[in-house]
Amino acid sequence: MQNASNGQEQVTRAAEAGSELLAQVQRFNWLLLAALLAGSWYLSSWPMARSVLIGGILANASFFFLRRDINQFMDNFSSAGMNWTAVRKLEKVRFFLKFYGRLAVLAVILYLLITRISIDVIGLVIGLSSIMCSVVVVVLSKGSMLYSVQRIKGA
């Protein structure tokens, strides 16, 4: 019984550390977006900067909702005793429906932006890719430290 409790405690700590890592990604992304916005405004024009801003806001909003859904799913998972069979199929289906629904809404928004509004597509792509760059930078810098410490503690 001690091992099960200890294992659940380790997974809970890992989930909290992962949640903090996602929060750091989002904070870093806002800083990166501000830098990209200032740079595109300075080097190009306001329409380009506006496109970067719109893309960055869309990417950040989508990431925020994804992070919230992942945290909710992991909370349900850990409350079920870390047992996949105990996590109802409904929870899994709900998570994937939210994920693909959010992706479809983002696709519709992007379609409307590109077809209805004069928007710089390159700037939009730069803004949308800011979250990917933030994930890479934060995970490479913070994630390797976090998971190497956990590996040492677990050994």
Secondary structure, 3 states (H helix, E strand, C coil): CHHHHHHHHHHHHHHHHHHHHHHHHHHHHHHHHHHHHHHHHHHCCHHHHHHHHHHHHHHHHHHHHHHHHHHHHHHHHHHCCCCCCCCCHHHHHHHHHHHHHHHHHHHHHHHHHHHHCCCCHHHHHHHHHHHHHHHHHHHHHHHHHHHHHHHHHHC
